[in-house]
Amino acid sequence: MKYLLIIITLVLTGCASTNSSINKTSVVENREKNSQEEPSLSQRIYFFQHRLIPKWTLETEGRFFDDLVAGNLDKLRDSAREIVSIEYGDKVTSEAIDGHDAVLISFPTPLEAPHCFYVVILKEGLSYSYYTYEKTLSLMENDPVIGVVGSWSKDGTHGNLGPRTYRDSATFIKDVLAKKG
C-alpha cells in the first residue's frame, strides 16, 4: 500500500510539472473564441424581454408606451426580428388594456425560464411600471406552478412577486392590476 501511494504521488507530480504554457495558451485561445461567438437564442430573448423593453419603458418618458397604445408596433417587432429572429418578431403582439392606462405585450410561448409569456406596462401618473409573467422551472412532476410574476425598476432591479398557476393573459392582467390597487 505504501508503494502504491508513492507511485500515485510520482504520477501526479509528473502531471503537474508538464509544460503549463501549453495549457495557458489553450485557455486563452478558448476564451478568445468564446468571446467572439454570437449570443445564444436564449440570451437574445432574455436581452430583448428583460433588458431592452424595460429600458424603453422606463427611460423614454412614455414615448414607447404611447407607440404601443397607438398600435404602433414597428419598434417592438423590428427589434425582436433583428435581435431574436424574424419568426419570433412576427409573433410578438401588443394591445391596449381597456379601461386602464396599460398595455399587454404577448410573446411566443417560452421554451425555458425565465423567458416571458407576457408583459404588462402600466402608466401611473408620469411614471411607468414593467411587469413580467415568466416561465419557471417545475420542481415536481405535477407542479401546478407555471410562471412567476416579476418586475423591473429603472435602476435595473428585478423584483420577484411570486409563483403563479395560471397560463392566460387575462388572469395575468387582473393579477397585475390588483397590485396597482
N, C-alpha and C positions, 0 to 999 in steps of 0.2 A: 504494500500500500504506500509506503514511504517513497519507493521508487516511482510509482505512478504519479504522485504529486510533484516530484521533481521533474518528470518528463512533461507534464502538463504546464508547469511553470516555464520550462525552457521553450516550449512551443509558443506559449502566449507571449513571452518576452521577444521571441524571434518575430512574431507578427507585429508587435508594437514597434519594433525597430526598423521596419521596412521603410522605404523612401516615402515620407509623408508629403513631399512636394507634389507627387502624382495625385494623391488623394485631394490635396488642397486645390490643385488645378481643376480636377473634375468637379469639385463642389462649386467653384467659381463659375465654370462653364455652365453647369446646370442652373445656377441662379440667374445668369445672364439669359439663358434660353427661356426660362420660366417667366422672366420679366418682359420678354418680347412677345409672349403668347397672348392671344386675344382673351378677353374675359369670357367665362362660360355663359351659356344661356341663362342659367340660374342667377349668376352675378348681374347680368344685364337686366333681367326682370326686377331683381331686388333694387338695383340702382334707380330704375325708372319709377317703381312704385313707392320706394321708401326714402329716396333722396331727391330726385328731380321734381316730382309732382308736389311734395311738401314744400320744397323751396319756392316753386312758382306760387303756391297757395299762400304761403306766409310772408313772402318778400316782394310781391308785385303790386301791393296796395290795392288789391281787388281786381286788377286787370284780367288775370287768368280766370278768376271766379266769374266775372262779368261775361267773358267769352263763353264759358260753359253754359251759363244761364241763357244766353242769346242763341245757344245751339251751335256755336262756332267751335267745332272740334278739331280744326286743322292743326293747331299747335300740338294738341294731345296725340292725335293719331299719327301725324308726320313724325313726331319724336319717337313714338312707340315703334313705328316701322323702321326708323333709322337705327335705334338702339337695340331693339329686340329682334324683330323680323317683320316682314311685310304682312304675313299671315296674322301674326299677333296684333299688329296695329289695326288691321281691318276689323278685328273682333272687339276692340275697345269701344265702349259706348258710354254715353253720359246723358242724364236727364235732370231737369229741374224738379225739385220735390214740391208738389202742390201745397200751397198754404204756408210755406216756410222759406226763409232765406237760406236755402240749402240745395246742394247738388249731389247726385249719386253718380259715381263712376263705376262701371262694371268691367271686369277683366275676363279673359278666357279662364276657364276652370283651372285653378292652380294644381300643379302636379306635386309640389313639395312645399314644406314650410320654409319660410314664413311668407310665401307669396300670397297676394290678396285675392279674395273673391270680389270684394267691393271696397270702395272708399266713399265716405260722406264728408263733404266740405260744408261747414256751417259758417254763415256770416253772422257775427254778433257785434252789432254796432259798427265800429271801424276796424274790428279785428276778425280773424278767421281761425277756425279750428279744423284740424285734419284728423279724421278717424278712419281706421283700417279694420277690415274683417279678414284676418289672416288664417290660412290653413295651418293646422297644428299637427304635431305627431300624436298618433294613438299610443296610449300607454298600456292598453289591454286589448285583448282580441275583440271584444264587443264594446269598446269605449264609445259612449254616446257623444263625446266632445268632438266637434268638427272643426271649430275655429276659436280664435282668440280675438277679442276687440282690443285694439291698440290705438295710440295717438302719437302724433309728432308735434313738438313745440318748435318755436322759431329758433331756439338755441340748439336744436338738434337732439333734444332729449326724447327718448321713446318711452311712452307710458304703456303699461300692460294693465288693461281693465278687466282681465279675467277670461276664462274659457266659456264657450257657448255651445249649445247643441243644435241650433238651427242652421239652415242652409240657404234660406231665401232672403232676397234683398229687402222685402217689406218688413220682416221682423228685425233685420239689422237697422233699418231706418228708424223704426219705433224705439229700439233699444238706445240708439244714439240721441234721438230727440228727447227721450225721457231723462237723459243725463243733463241735457240743457236746462231742464227744469221748467 
